[in-house]
């Protein structure tokens, strides 16, 4: 259902509730004023729209092969109108339309159209033509065209680098946390971002055949093939319908009084199911949002409560997705703090992600960073300049050595996935900054907590290298690791794990969007994740903390448990009321009022979901991993 159609449906359900409630109230006013004939007409006018909409929905449901609780509500309203119990019919109409309104509210804007996924890709590109530049729509770009990709631009189509070098951020596509340098002739994927200076790109494929467009198609196909989530209430429908019809028929058959059957049907109107379930789930949605977990509707919350398998992306999900300094190696006796201070001061002149991480580390230590002068930046290689009268060079080993003329006697070992940034001061190699992508704070404790919550299988699925992924996950006790995966391979992993129960997928990049859409519940890191993953997901973590996932699942399970408790209690009371009505102890109006009392009781119980207090995950110091978090980037410096 499109966003516009969803809005129209919500408005229609709101209008039905207003008409039914207005009819009931105005009819009561005329009845109390001594004009029962006008009151009956007004009650009928309030019931007919709700009953007509209900009949249409029943026909559609039967056409889909579904039998729901709506049939009981339709029978009770119809029977009450036929036998002149218009007040009872009006009460039932308000109860039913109120329940559908709450259910629609619980669903909310469950999912926006996946066309929003495309907003990240530019609609035009800058093309070289006849010695000049022109902006053209993506549809006009053909293989062989030469494009200019400016700093910060998203690469619009697949192509090959036509400049000497290019520095691109591919984390949204491949899961590699650090930008990579591409040499002349290397392929650049659409959807990656230019993290360095402007470069030229020779178009290899049309936009519709490029990598990013393929990911969009995968998302659409995954969503189209995703099994619909059945409502909790519908799973009780057939049994309750059979009990209701049996008691009503028996009451009429043995007494010959159709009013007793009407009273049974009115008492049986399944409002404990229609009301308690959405109220408990809406309360659960509200409670989860309080903890930074946005769940897009009651259906995802129900399914979230039954998850048995968890699949995690690595970069930006299990790990922080941003390089951090894990150690500083000094080679000529210079203090580690001085090495970092010189490097951070010079890197203030660079926008490179590694440079910005070094600057952030310097500020975190409380250093006052002087403004560098005479700065020269070499994209993908390094930066050189002066800091407080000292000549400083920061960059990859090759870049720094070419300026210093020799390598120091000591050299730190390069762990798989670690990045070494060399720092030279006044012509001498001062040391190396060892950088990596750390695990998110609380990741290990979060996984242990999920095990206790009943998650039996936990996997890592990443587009990064196997050796990097293995080092990152060492000691986490995962049930499996799948590395080097493309977006469609992540989808296959999700589908293959469904045989073990409902599957939850957690990711943050564009490459995760198809798997998020295919999973029973997709969870996106919304604070820094790609818009594509947030759109495809059923759940978005509004804060940049993976440990929010545990409280989210605990709240979902608590809300579902409360909903089931409310249903069982409400149905039990309704059955007792039906039996009383069958023996003539309740009139239809009394039955409707009794049902209202039951409704209030189950709603108050359902609202307990607002007070669910999940166990807060233990938070310790951020874990720094000295190897294995990201691809080694030769010359990975500003």
SEBABA-873638 format. One line per 4 residues: their letters; for each residue x, y, z of C-alpha. Coordinates in Angstrom, 1 decimal, padded with zeros to 4 digits. Each point is the difference from the previous one (the first is absolute). Layout:
N
a	X:Y:Z; ...
//
This chain:
638
xxxx	000.0:000.0:000.0; 001.4:003.4:-001.0; 000.4:002.8:002.5; -003.0:001.9:-001.6
xxxx	-002.2:-003.1:000.1; 001.0:-000.6:003.7; -000.9:003.6:000.8; -003.4:-000.3:-001.7
xxxx	-000.7:-003.2:001.9; 000.9:001.6:003.4; -002.3:002.9:-000.7; -002.8:-002.3:-001.0
xxxx	000.2:-002.0:003.2; 000.1:003.2:002.0; -003.1:001.2:-001.8; -001.8:-003.3:000.8
xxxx	000.8:000.4:003.7; -001.2:003.6:000.0; -003.3:-000.9:-001.7; -000.7:-003.0:002.3
xxxx	000.9:002.0:003.2; -002.0:003.0:-001.1; -003.0:-002.1:-000.9; 000.1:-001.8:003.4
xxxx	000.3:003.3:002.0; -002.6:002.0:-002.0; -002.4:-003.0:000.0; 000.3:-000.2:003.8
xxxx	-000.8:003.7:000.3; -003.2:-000.4:-002.0; -000.9:-003.2:001.9; 000.4:001.8:003.4
xxxx	-002.1:002.9:-001.4; -002.9:-002.4:-000.6; 000.3:-000.4:-003.7; 001.0:-003.7:-000.5
xxxx	-001.1:-000.1:-003.6; 002.5:002.6:-001.0; 002.6:-001.6:002.2; -000.4:-003.3:-001.8
xxxx	000.4:001.6:-003.4; 003.2:001.8:001.2; 001.4:-003.2:001.4; -000.7:-001.8:-003.2
xxxx	001.7:002.8:-002.0; 003.1:-000.4:002.2; 000.1:-003.7:-000.3; -000.6:-000.4:-003.8
xxxx	003.4:001.5:-001.2; 002.0:-002.1:002.5; -002.0:-003.1:-001.0; 000.4:000.6:-003.7
xxxx	003.7:000.5:000.3; 000.2:-003.1:002.1; -001.9:-002.1:-002.6; 002.4:001.3:-002.7
xxxx	003.0:-001.0:002.1; -001.5:-003.5:000.7; -000.5:-000.6:-003.7; 003.6:001.1:-000.8
xxxx	001.3:-002.3:002.8; -001.9:-003.0:-001.3; 001.3:000.8:-003.5; 003.5:-000.3:001.5
xxxx	-000.9:-003.3:001.7; -000.1:001.6:003.5; -002.7:-000.3:002.6; 000.3:002.5:002.8
xxxx	-001.9:001.3:003.1; -001.7:002.7:-002.1; -002.8:-002.6:-000.8; -001.1:-000.1:003.7
xxxx	-000.2:003.8:000.1; -002.0:000.1:-003.3; -002.4:-002.7:001.3; -000.6:001.9:003.3
xxxx	-000.7:003.3:-001.7; -002.2:-001.5:-002.7; -002.0:-002.1:002.4; -000.5:003.0:002.4
xxxx	-001.3:002.1:-002.9; -002.3:-002.7:-001.3; -001.6:-000.6:003.4; -000.3:003.7:000.9
xxxx	002.8:000.1:002.6; 001.4:003.2:-001.6; 001.7:001.3:003.2; 001.9:-003.3:000.4
xxxx	001.0:000.2:-003.7; 001.3:003.6:000.5; 002.1:-001.0:003.0; 001.5:-002.9:-002.0
xxxx	000.7:002.3:-003.0; 002.0:002.4:002.3; 001.9:-002.9:001.5; 000.9:-001.5:-003.3
xxxx	000.9:003.3:-001.8; 002.0:001.0:003.1; 002.0:-003.3:-000.2; 000.8:000.4:-003.7
xxxx	001.0:003.6:000.6; 002.5:-001.1:002.7; 001.3:-002.7:-002.2; 000.6:002.5:-002.8
xxxx	001.7:002.3:002.5; 002.2:-002.9:001.1; 001.1:-000.7:-003.6; 000.7:003.8:-000.5
xxxx	001.9:000.8:-003.1; 001.5:-003.6:000.0; 002.0:000.4:-003.1; 000.6:002.7:-002.5
xxxx	000.5:-000.7:-003.7; 003.4:-001.3:-001.0; 000.3:002.8:-002.5; 001.5:002.0:002.8
xxxx	003.0:-002.3:-000.2; 001.0:001.7:-003.1; 000.3:003.5:001.4; 003.6:-000.6:001.0
xxxx	001.0:-000.4:-003.7; 000.3:003.3:-001.9; -002.6:000.5:-002.8; 002.7:001.6:-002.2
xxxx	003.7:-000.5:-000.7; 002.7:002.4:-001.3; 001.3:-001.2:-003.4; 003.0:001.1:-002.0
xxxx	-001.1:001.2:-003.5; 001.8:002.0:-002.7; 002.6:001.3:002.4; -002.6:001.1:002.6
xxxx	-002.2:-001.4:002.7; -003.8:-000.5:-000.1; -002.6:-001.3:002.4; -002.1:-002.8:-001.5
xxxx	-002.7:-002.3:001.4; 001.2:-003.5:001.0; -002.2:-001.5:-002.7; 002.1:001.7:-002.7
xxxx	003.4:-001.4:001.2; 001.3:-002.7:-002.3; 003.0:-002.4:000.4; 003.2:001.8:-001.1
xxxx	-001.1:003.5:001.3; 002.6:001.7:002.2; -001.5:001.5:003.2; 001.4:002.3:002.6
xxxx	-000.5:-001.2:003.6; 000.5:002.8:002.4; 001.1:-000.3:003.7; -003.0:-001.3:002.0
xxxx	-002.0:-001.1:-003.1; -001.6:-003.4:-000.1; 001.2:-002.0:-003.0; -003.1:-000.1:-002.2
xxxx	000.9:-003.0:-002.2; 002.5:-002.8:-000.2; 003.2:001.0:-001.8; 003.8:000.0:000.0
xxxx	002.3:002.6:001.5; 001.3:002.3:-002.8; 002.3:002.0:002.3; 003.3:-001.0:001.5
xxxx	-001.7:-000.8:003.3; -003.3:000.2:001.8; -000.9:-000.4:003.6; -003.5:-001.4:000.7
xxxx	-002.1:-001.0:003.0; -001.7:-003.3:-000.9; -001.2:-000.8:003.5; -003.7:000.2:-001.0
xxxx	000.5:-002.6:-002.7; 002.7:-002.4:001.2; 000.2:000.4:003.8; 003.6:001.1:-000.1
xxxx	000.2:002.6:002.7; 002.9:002.1:-001.4; 000.2:001.7:-003.4; 002.1:-001.6:-002.7
xxxx	002.3:001.4:-002.6; -000.7:-000.9:-003.6; 002.7:000.2:-002.6; -000.4:000.9:-003.7
xxxx	-002.2:-002.5:-001.7; -001.5:-001.4:003.3; -003.8:-000.5:000.1; -002.0:002.3:002.1
xxxx	-003.5:-001.2:001.1; -003.1:002.2:-000.1; -001.2:000.9:003.4; 003.5:000.5:001.4
xxxx	001.1:003.6:001.0; 003.0:002.0:-001.1; 002.0:000.5:003.2; 002.9:001.7:-001.7
xxxx	000.7:002.6:-002.7; -002.1:000.1:-003.2; 000.7:-002.7:-002.6; -001.2:-001.1:-003.4
xxxx	-002.0:-003.1:-000.6; -000.5:-001.9:-003.2; -003.5:-001.4:-000.1; -000.2:-003.8:-000.2
xxxx	-003.7:-000.7:000.4; -003.2:002.0:-000.3; -001.6:001.1:003.2; -002.8:-002.6:-000.2
xxxx	002.6:-002.8:-000.2; 002.4:001.3:002.7; 000.7:-001.3:003.5; -002.2:002.4:001.9
xxxx	-003.0:-000.6:-002.3; 000.4:-003.7:000.5; -000.1:000.4:003.8; -003.3:002.0:-000.3
xxxx	-001.5:-002.8:-002.1; 001.1:-002.6:002.6; -001.7:002.0:002.7; -003.3:000.3:-002.0
xxxx	000.1:-003.8:-000.8; 000.7:-000.9:003.6; -002.9:002.1:001.3; -002.3:-001.4:-002.6
xxxx	000.8:-003.6:000.9; 000.0:000.6:003.8; -002.7:-002.1:001.7; -002.8:002.2:001.5
xxxx	-000.1:000.2:003.8; -003.3:-001.4:001.4; -001.7:001.9:002.8; 000.1:-001.6:003.4
xxxx	-003.8:000.4:000.3; -000.7:-001.9:-003.2; 001.7:-003.1:001.3; -002.8:-000.3:002.6
xxxx	-002.8:000.8:-002.5; -001.2:-003.4:-001.2; -000.3:-001.6:003.4; -001.8:003.0:001.5
xxxx	-002.3:000.3:-003.0; -001.0:-003.6:000.3; -000.7:000.3:003.8; -002.1:003.2:-000.5
xxxx	-002.1:-001.3:-002.9; -000.6:-003.3:001.9; -001.2:001.7:003.2; -002.2:002.6:-001.9
xxxx	-001.6:-002.8:-002.1; -000.6:-002.2:003.0; -001.6:002.9:002.0; -002.4:000.8:-002.9
xxxx	-000.7:-003.7:-000.8; -000.9:-001.1:003.6; -001.9:003.2:001.0; -001.5:001.2:-003.3
xxxx	001.0:003.5:001.1; 002.2:001.7:-002.7; 000.8:002.9:002.5; 002.0:-002.5:002.0
xxxx	002.1:-000.8:-003.0; 000.5:003.8:-000.6; 001.1:000.4:003.6; 002.5:-002.8:-000.4
xxxx	001.4:001.6:-003.2; 000.3:003.4:001.6; 001.8:-001.3:003.1; 002.2:-002.1:-002.4
xxxx	001.1:003.0:-002.0; 003.7:-000.7:000.1; 001.1:003.4:001.3; 002.5:-001.5:002.5
xxxx	001.7:-001.3:-003.0; -000.6:003.0:-002.2; 000.9:002.5:002.7; 002.5:-001.7:002.4
xxxx	002.4:-001.1:-002.6; 000.6:003.4:-001.8; 000.0:001.8:003.3; 002.6:-002.2:001.5
xxxx	002.1:000.2:-003.2; -000.4:003.8:-000.3; 001.2:000.2:003.6; 002.9:-002.2:-000.9
xxxx	000.9:002.2:-002.9; -000.1:003.1:002.2; 002.1:-001.7:002.7; 002.6:-001.2:-002.6
xxxx	000.3:003.5:-001.4; 000.8:001.2:003.5; 003.1:-002.1:-000.2; 001.0:001.1:-003.5
xxxx	-001.6:-002.9:-001.9; -002.5:001.1:-002.7; -002.1:-003.0:-001.0; -002.1:000.7:-003.1
xxxx	-003.3:-001.5:001.0; -001.6:-002.7:002.0; 000.8:-002.8:-002.5; 003.8:000.4:000.3
xxxx	-000.3:000.2:003.8; -002.0:-003.3:000.1; 002.6:-001.7:-002.1; 002.9:001.6:001.9
xxxx	-001.3:-001.8:003.1; 000.4:-003.4:-001.7; 003.5:000.5:-001.5; 002.3:-003.1:000.3
xxxx	002.8:000.9:-002.5; 002.0:003.2:-000.1; 002.3:001.0:-003.0; 002.3:003.0:000.6
xxxx	001.9:002.1:-002.5; 003.5:001.0:001.1; 001.1:003.5:-001.0; -002.2:002.7:001.6
xxxx	-002.1:-002.6:001.8; 002.1:-002.4:002.1; 002.9:002.4:-000.3; 000.0:003.7:000.3
xxxx	000.6:000.7:-003.7; 002.5:002.8:000.7; 003.8:-000.4:000.3; 001.5:000.6:003.5
xxxx	003.5:000.1:001.3; 000.8:-003.2:002.0; 003.7:000.5:000.6; 002.8:002.5:-000.7
xxxx	003.5:-001.3:-000.8; 003.0:002.4:000.5; 003.2:-000.6:-001.9; 002.3:002.8:000.9
xxxx	-000.9:000.6:003.7; -002.7:002.6:-000.6; -002.8:-000.2:002.5; -003.2:-001.7:-001.3
xxxx	-002.0:003.1:000.9; 002.2:002.2:-002.1; -000.2:-002.3:-003.0; -003.8:000.1:000.2
xxxx	-000.1:003.7:000.6; 002.2:000.8:-003.1; -002.0:-002.4:-002.2; -003.4:001.3:001.2
xxxx	001.0:003.6:-000.5; 001.1:-000.6:-003.6; -003.0:-002.1:-000.8; -002.4:002.8:000.9
xxxx	000.6:001.1:-003.6; -001.3:-003.3:-001.4; -003.6:-001.3:-000.4; 001.2:-003.6:-000.3
xxxx	-001.8:-002.4:002.4; 003.3:-001.2:001.5; 001.2:003.5:000.4; -003.2:001.0:001.7
xxxx	000.3:-003.0:002.4; 003.5:001.1:000.9; -001.2:003.5:000.7; -002.8:-001.3:002.1
xxxx	002.5:-002.1:002.0; 002.2:003.0:000.6; -002.9:002.1:001.2; -001.2:-002.9:002.2
xxxx	003.3:000.1:001.8; -000.5:003.7:000.7; 002.7:001.2:-002.3; -000.1:003.6:-001.2
xxxx	000.6:-000.4:-003.7; 001.9:002.8:-001.7; -000.9:001.1:-003.6; 002.3:-001.6:-002.6
xxxx	001.6:002.1:-002.7; 001.4:-000.7:-003.5; -002.2:-003.1:-000.3; 000.2:-002.2:-003.1
xxxx	-002.4:-002.9:-000.3; 000.5:-002.9:-002.3; -003.3:-001.9:-000.3; 000.3:-003.6:001.0
xxxx	003.6:000.4:001.1; 000.5:002.5:002.8; 000.4:003.6:001.2; 003.1:002.1:000.6
xxxx	000.3:003.5:001.6; 001.3:001.9:003.0; -001.2:-000.1:003.6; 001.5:002.6:002.4
xxxx	003.1:000.3:-002.2; 000.5:-003.8:-000.3; -000.2:-001.8:-003.4; -002.6:-002.7:000.4
xxxx	-000.9:-002.8:-002.5; -002.9:-002.4:000.7; -001.0:-002.8:-002.4; 000.7:-003.5:-001.1
xxxx	003.5:-001.5:000.4; 000.8:000.4:-003.7; -001.0:003.7:000.0; 001.8:000.9:003.2
xxxx	003.2:-002.0:-001.0; 000.1:001.9:-003.3; 000.1:003.2:002.0; 002.2:-001.1:002.9
xxxx	002.4:-002.2:-002.0; 000.1:-003.0:002.4; -002.1:-002.2:002.2; 000.5:-000.3:003.7
xxxx	001.7:-003.0:001.5; -003.2:-001.2:001.7; -003.2:-000.6:-001.8; -003.3:-001.2:001.5
xxxx	-001.6:-003.1:-001.3; -002.9:000.5:-002.3; -002.9:-002.1:001.3; -002.6:-001.1:-002.5
xxxx	-002.2:002.9:-000.6; 002.0:002.5:002.0; 001.1:003.3:-001.5; 003.5:001.5:000.7
xxxx	000.4:003.8:-000.3; 003.6:001.1:000.0; 001.0:003.3:001.6; 003.2:001.8:-000.7
xxxx	001.2:003.2:001.8; 002.9:002.1:-001.3; 001.2:-002.6:-002.4; -000.1:-002.9:002.4
xxxx	-002.5:-002.8:000.3; -001.5:000.6:003.4; -002.3:-003.0:000.1; -003.2:-001.7:-001.2
xxxx	-003.6:000.4:001.0; -001.7:-003.5:-000.1; -003.7:000.4:-000.8; -002.9:-002.4:-000.3
xxxx	-003.8:-000.2:000.1; -001.0:-001.0:003.6; -002.9:-002.2:001.1; -002.9:002.1:001.1
xxxx	-000.3:000.6:003.7; -002.0:-002.8:001.7; 000.0:-002.3:-003.0; 001.2:-003.0:001.9
xxxx	-002.4:000.5:002.9; -002.8:000.6:-002.5; 000.5:-003.3:-001.7; 000.1:-001.8:003.4
xxxx	-003.3:001.7:001.0; -001.6:-001.0:-003.3; 001.0:-003.6:000.7; -001.9:000.2:003.3
xxxx	-003.0:001.5:-001.8; -000.3:-003.2:-002.1; 002.1:000.9:-003.1; 001.5:-003.4:-000.9
xxxx	002.0:000.8:-003.1; 002.2:003.1:-000.6; 001.9:000.5:-003.2; 002.3:002.7:-001.5
xxxx	-000.6:000.8:-003.6; 002.4:002.5:-001.6; 001.4:001.1:-003.3; 003.4:000.4:001.6
xxxx	002.8:-002.6:-000.2; -000.1:-003.2:002.0; 003.2:000.7:002.0; -001.2:003.4:001.0
xxxx	-003.4:-001.3:001.1; 001.5:-002.9:002.0; 002.3:002.3:002.0; -002.9:002.4:000.7
xxxx	-002.3:-002.8:001.3; 002.7:-002.0:001.9; -001.5:-000.8:003.4; -003.6:001.0:-000.7
xxxx	-001.2:-003.6:-000.3; -001.9:000.4:-003.3; -001.6:-003.0:-001.6; 001.4:000.8:-003.4
xxxx	001.8:002.6:-002.1; -000.6:000.7:-003.7; 002.5:002.4:-001.6; 000.4:001.5:-003.4
xxxx	-003.8:000.0:-000.6; -001.7:002.0:-002.7; -003.4:001.5:000.7; -001.8:-002.9:-001.7
xxxx	002.1:-002.5:001.9; -001.1:001.6:003.3; -003.6:-000.4:-001.2; 000.6:-003.7:-000.6
xxxx	001.5:-000.4:003.5; -003.1:001.6:001.5; -002.3:-002.3:-002.0; 001.9:-003.1:000.8
xxxx	-000.1:000.7:003.8; -003.8:000.2:000.0; -000.3:-003.7:000.4; 001.3:000.5:003.6
xxxx	-002.7:002.6:000.8; -000.6:003.7:-000.5; 003.1:001.9:-001.0; 001.2:003.5:001.0
xxxx	002.6:001.8:-002.2; 001.9:003.0:001.4; 001.9:002.3:-002.4; 000.8:003.6:-000.8
xxxx	001.1:000.3:-003.6; -001.6:000.0:-003.5; 001.4:-003.5:-000.5; -002.0:-001.2:003.0
xxxx	-003.4:001.4:-001.3; -001.0:-003.1:-002.0; 000.7:-002.4:002.9; -001.9:002.4:002.4
xxxx	-003.0:-000.1:-002.3; 000.2:-003.8:-000.3; 000.3:-000.7:003.7; -003.0:-000.6:002.2
xxxx	001.2:003.0:001.9; 002.6:002.4:-001.5; 001.8:002.3:002.5; 001.9:003.1:-001.3
xxxx	002.5:002.1:001.9; -001.9:003.3:-000.6; 002.3:002.5:001.6; 002.8:-000.3:-002.5
xxxx	-001.2:-002.8:-002.3; -001.0:000.5:-003.7; -003.5:001.2:-000.8; -000.5:-003.1:-002.1
xxxx	000.4:-002.3:002.9; -002.3:002.1:002.2; -002.7:-000.1:-002.7; 000.3:-003.7:-000.5
xxxx	000.0:-000.9:003.7; -002.9:-000.8:002.3; 001.9:001.4:003.0; 002.4:003.0:000.2
xxxx	002.4:000.6:002.9; -000.3:003.7:000.5; 003.1:000.2:002.1; 003.3:-001.2:-001.2
xxxx	000.2:-002.9:002.5; -000.3:-003.6:-001.0; -000.7:-000.9:003.7; -003.5:001.6:-000.5
xxxx	-001.0:-003.2:-001.9; -000.3:-002.0:003.3; -002.5:002.3:001.7; -001.9:000.2:-003.3
xxxx	-000.5:-003.8:-000.2; -000.8:-000.2:003.7; -002.6:002.7:-000.4; -001.5:-001.7:-003.0
xxxx	-000.3:-003.3:001.8; -001.4:001.7:003.1; -002.6:001.8:-002.1; -001.0:-003.1:-001.8
xxxx	-000.3:-002.0:003.3; -002.3:002.7:001.4; -002.1:000.0:-003.1; -000.4:-003.7:000.2
xxxx	-000.9:000.2:003.7; -002.6:002.7:-000.8; -001.5:-002.1:-002.7; -000.3:-003.1:002.1
xxxx	-001.6:001.9:002.9; -002.3:001.9:-002.3; -001.1:-003.0:-002.0; -000.6:-002.0:003.3
xxxx	-002.2:002.8:001.3; -001.8:000.3:-003.3; -000.8:-003.8:-000.1; -001.5:000.3:003.5
xxxx	-002.0:002.9:-001.2; -001.2:-001.9:-003.0; -001.2:-002.9:002.2; -001.9:002.5:002.2
xxxx	-001.6:001.6:-003.0; -001.0:-003.4:-001.4; -001.8:-000.8:003.2; -001.9:003.4:-000.2
xxxx	001.9:001.8:002.8; 001.2:002.8:-002.3; -001.8:002.1:-002.6; 001.8:001.1:-003.1
xxxx	000.6:003.5:001.5; 001.1:-001.4:003.3; 002.3:-002.4:-002.0; 001.5:003.0:-001.8
xxxx	000.6:001.8:003.2; 001.5:-003.0:001.6; 002.3:-000.3:-003.0; 001.0:003.6:000.5
xxxx	001.0:-000.8:003.6; 002.0:-003.0:-001.3; 001.6:002.3:-002.6; 001.1:002.5:002.7
xxxx	001.5:-002.7:002.1; 002.0:-001.5:-002.8; 001.1:003.4:-001.3; 001.3:001.0:003.5
xxxx	001.9:-003.3:000.1; 001.4:000.5:-003.5; 001.2:003.5:001.1; 002.4:-001.8:002.3
xxxx	002.3:-000.2:-003.0; 000.8:003.7:000.5; 001.7:-001.0:003.3; 002.2:-002.8:-001.4
xxxx	003.5:000.6:001.5; 002.6:-001.9:-002.1; 003.3:-000.8:001.6; 002.5:002.6:-000.9
xxxx	003.0:-001.4:-001.8; 003.2:000.2:002.0; 002.3:002.6:-001.6; 003.7:-000.1:000.4
xxxx	002.9:001.7:-001.6; 000.0:-000.1:-003.8; 001.8:-003.0:-001.3; 002.9:000.8:-002.3
xxxx	001.0:-002.7:-002.4; 003.6:000.3:-001.2; -000.4:-002.2:-003.1; -002.6:-001.2:-002.4
xxxx	-002.6:002.8:-000.3; 000.6:001.5:-003.4; 001.8:-000.5:-003.2; 003.7:001.1:000.1
xxxx	000.2:003.2:-001.9; 003.4:000.7:-001.4; 000.6:003.7:000.4; -003.2:000.2:002.0
xx	000.6:003.4:001.3; -001.2:003.4:-000.8
//
